[in-house]
Amino acid sequence: GLSFAKLLGAWLAYKENGTPIPPQCDVRNKTLLVGQTVAASIDMGPTPLTSISPLPYTHLNVINNVLRNDYLGFVPWYWVVAGWCLLTWATLLGLRHAPIFYSIYVPMTVMLLYTIFTFAIFWIWSLQTALAWPILSYGAVNFGAVVLRWRGGLGRCWPISSRKVCRC
């Protein structure tokens, strides 16, 4: 960073007696952002580069994103709905005769992987994807299916893992 006092001093010295402007104070053909910062922690905030930086740096981050054409994009909701419908049907059909452990473990793993995927495409390609409603609906349908299968099989043997447990 460059302080305003140093920049002003170099400019005044150049105007008064022709002293050459130091390279770090030469702002020709550059974007100059003047912001006020203090040493207090209230003036600090997060940016994509560091967790603690002066708040005028957030404006620098916006300018940087505009210059790089890096804007936030959105994945259309109908793609998310179509993908989750296919995944839900595939999971329900694939796990309809599976042990209860797999009927719980597989959907939990799918939800975790989707969460990681969502954050990855946000950080890599600046794409925002719905997170809460797909996970909640997928979990509700799959775990509802487990409960219905369990309730329907109360008088029969239920495969818990590799062995069968009978409830009478």
N, C-alpha and C positions, 0 to 999 in steps of 0.2 A: 504494500500500500504506500501511498504517498500522502503526506500531510498537506493540508491547504496552506499552512504557514510557510512550508518550504517552497511550494509552488508559487505563492504570492511573492516571497522574498526573491526568488530567482527572476520572476517577471519584472519586479520593480528595479532590481539591479541592472537588468538588461535595458530598461527604459531610461534609467538615470545616467549610467555611464557606459553602456554597451557591453557589459560583461556577458560572455557567452552563456547561454542557458545550458545547464547540465543535461545529459541525455535522458535521465529519468524524469526530468521536468518538461521535456519537449512533448507537447500534446498535439502538435500538428498532425492531421490525418488520423486521429484517434478519437474514440468515444470517451468523453469525460463525464464521469458521474460523481457529483459532489454530495456527500452524505455526512451526517453528524453521527459520531460514535463516542461513547464514553467507556470507561474501564469497568463500569458496573455490570453485574451479571444480568440485569434486566434488559440490557441492550443486546444481549447475545441470543442467537437462535440457530436452528438447524438449517443446513443447506444440503444439497446432494453430495457435496464434496467433503464436508466436515460436520460433526454434530454440534459444534459450538463455533459460531463466527458472528461478526458484527452484522446487524440486520440490513444495512445497505447492500450487503452481498447478495441478498435475495433478489434485489433488483438486477444485479449483475447476472444472476442465474437466468432471470427472465430474458434479458437482452441476449444472452448466449443462446438460449433455446430458440429465440426468434431468428437469430442470424444463421443457425444451423437447420432451420425448418423442422425443428423437433417439437411437434405439438402432440398433445394428448389425443389419442384416438379411442374409439369405442368399438367393441365387438357387438354387432347387431344382436338384439335380444332373441330373434328367431333362430339364429345359429346356435345360441346357448340352449334354447328350448329343444331344438331338434337333436342336438348332441346328447343332452341329458335324457331325453325320451328313449333314444336308441340304447344308451348305456344302461338305463334302468331296466328296460325290457330284457336286454342281454343278461344282466345280473340276475334278475328274477328267474328267467328260464334256466340259466346255468346253475343256479344254486337251489333249485326247487327240491332236489333230493339229497342235497349235501348235508353233512353234519352241522349242527347248530354253531359250532365253533367257526366253521368257514362262512356260514351265513351271516355272522357278525364281523368276522375279521376282514373279509373281502370288501364289503361296503366301507368299512372304516379306512382301509388302505386306499380305496378309490377316492374317498373324500380328502384324505391327506395329500395324495398325489395331485388332485385338482387344485388344492390350495397352493401347493408349491408351484404348479404350472401357472396359476393366475398371477402370482407375484413375479415369477420369472418373465412372463411376457410383458408385464408392466415395466420392469426394470430394463429389459433388453430393447423392446420395441415401443414403449410408451403406449401400450394398449390396455385400456381398462375393461375388465370383464366382470360381470355380476358374480358375486361370491356367496353371499348369505342365502338367498332364496334357492339357488340350485342345490347347495349342500343340505339345507334343511329339508327341502322336499324329497331329495334322493334318500336321505337318512330316514325320513318318516315313512316313505313307501317301503323301503327294504326292511326296516325294523318292525314295521306293521305286519309285513309278510311273515317275519319270524314269529311274532306273537300269534298270528292266526294259525300258522302251522303247528305251533306248540299247543294252542288251545284245542285244535282239531284232533290232536294226537294224544290227549290226556290218558286215554285208556289203552293206548298201544305203546310199543317200544319206540324210543326216540334215539337216534344215533347222536350222541354227544360229541364223541371224537372218533376213535377207531373202534370203540366198544359201544354196545347198545345199552341204554338204561331204560328199564321198564317202569312205568308208573301205573299202579293199580288202585 
